[in-house]
Amino acid sequence: MINETNENIRHTSFVFFLEKGYEATNIRDICKVVDIKPSSLYFYYKSKQELFLSIYDEIWKLKIKFYENIELNDSASAEKKLKQLFKIILNYHSENIVNEKFLLRYHLFPAEEINILIKDRYIFWKNEENSLLMKLVYKCKGDIVLKNDAVINDFLYSYKSFLQHQTINMVTNNIKPASHEIDMNWSRFWNSFILSM
């Protein structure tokens, strides 16, 4: 019962934070939907801020776990591995689009009360994500295209920007691109990277 109540609190809070925003969400409304008293909610969380940050961190933990479990085809070329990685990450974002919307909302428009906390957490989690992404990109090293660290760092910067653009486009349009669109976008990105070398 305790876990079920906590899950109901978290789910309801997530929906309110996503749809209404941090400032417009209040504990009484959450408790009314979950059908508990505010004192029951405070058994689990000391404050609205703690509740919000636990949800925010949980979304990032799931994302980091996803990155840690990515496996690439070792026998493929660098370009094919990187395209595979792009498709895997984009698919994850598509399957977890509400989580991506939640993160995007609070990165673009953090509530004043939690602004500094969100910035600090964002930097921490982004560093974790970037570290894992770098390890994955380094697995593609050895191919003539990604021949040294300088090229890999340049590629990584471009790759992250490209991936972020594709994800934001998907989140704001609420539509997963078709397979042929993903392939076309990848080809444009890859060809422009090769031409820039």
N, C-alpha and C positions, 0 to 999 in steps of 0.2 A: 504493500500500500504506500509506503514512504517513497519508493522509487517511482511509482505511478503518479503520485501527487507532484513530485519534483519534475517529472517529464511533462506533465500537464502545465505546470508553471512555466517551464522553459519554452514549450511550444507556443503557448498563448503570448508570452512576453516577446518571443521572436516575431510573431505576426504583428503585434502592436508596434514594436520598435521599427519594423520594416515599413508598415503601412502608415502609421501615425507620426513616427519620429520619436526620438528620445524625450524631448521636452513635453510633448503632448501625451505621452504614456504615463499613467499613474498606477500605483500599486492597487488602489481600490478597484479600478476597472479590471485588472488582471485577476484579482481575487474573486470578483463577481463572476467572471467567465469560468474560472476553475472551481467555483463554489467552495471557497475556503475563506476563513477570516484572515485579515492582514497579519495577525500574530502568527498564524500558521506559515505564511510566506516567510516571515522573519526568522522562523526556525531554520530555514534553508539558506537565506541570504540576508545579510545585515542591512542592505540598502538596495535601492533601484540600481545604483551605480555598480554594485558588486554583481547583481544579477545580469546586467547588460554586459559587463566585461567578461563574465564567465561564458556567456553565449558567444561573444566576439572571439574569445580565445579558443573555444571549442571548434568553431568553424575553421580557424587557422590550423589547429591541431589535426583535424581531419584532412586538410589540404596538404600539410607536411607529410602525414602518413602516406597519402597517395603518392607524393613525389618519391618517398623512400622505397616504395614498392614497384616503381616503374622498371620494366626490363625491356631492353632493346635487342634487336636481332644483331648479334655480333658479326655475322658473316656479310651483312649488307654494307654498301658504300656509306661514306659520311653523309652524303645528301639524302640517301634513303633513310638512314637512321634518324637524322634530324627532322625529316618530314614525318616519320613515324612518331617521334616524340611530340611534334606539333599537334598531330591528329589526336594522340592520346590525351594531351593536356586540354585541348579544345573540347574533346568529348567529355572529359571530367567536368569542365566548366558548364557545359550544356546540361549534363545530368544533375548538376547542383546549382542551377541558375539562380534560385532564390537566395542561396548563400552568397553567390557572387554579387547579386543586387544589394544584399545587406552590407557587404564589405565596401562596395562602391559608394553606396549612399553615405556611409560614415567616414570614408576617406575624402570624399568631395565636400560633404557638409557636416562636419563633426559638431555635435552640440557643444556650446560654449563651456558648459559645466565639466565636460569630459574631454575637451579638445587636446590638452597636453597629454593626458593618459593615452588617448587614441594614437596620437603622433608617436609617442614612445613605443607603444605596442606594435604599431605599424612598422616602424623601423626594425624592431626586433624580429618580427615574423617575416618581413621582406628579406632581411639578411639570411634567415634560415632557408627561405625558398630559393634565393639566389645562389646560396652555397650548394644546395642539392641540384639545382639546374646546371650550375657550372660543372659539377661532377658528371652529370649526364652528358653534357656537351664534350667534356674531355674524353669520354668513352669513344667519341667519334674521331679523336686525334689519330694521326697516323696516315690518314688519307692526305693526298697532296694538297687538297683544298684548305684543310686546317693544319697547316704545317708547323706552326709555332705559337707560342703563348700570345704574342701581340695580335696575330690574326684571330685567335680564339677569343680574346677579350673584345676585339672590334665586332666579331660575329655575335658574341653573347649580348652586347649592348643592342645591336640591331634586332636580334632575335627576340629579346624581351620586349622591345618596343612594338614589334610586329605582333607578337602574341597578345600583348595588352590591348592593342588596337582591335584585334579580331574579337577578343573577349568583350570589350566595352561595346563594340558594335552589336554583338549577339545579345548582350544584356539589355541595352537600350531599345533594340528592336524586338526583343523577346522571341527571336527566331533563330534556330540553329541553321547555319548555312548548309546547303545541299552538298553532297560529296564532290560534285564537279566544281562548285564554287570554292570549296576548300582547296582542291587541287590547283585551280586557276590562281587563287591568291598565293598559294605556296610557290608556284612556278614564277610568278612576278617577283616575289620576295627573293627567291633563290637567285634568279637571273640578275636582279639588280645588285645583289651582294657580290656575285662573281664578277660583274662588270666593274664594280668599285675597287676591286683588288689591284 
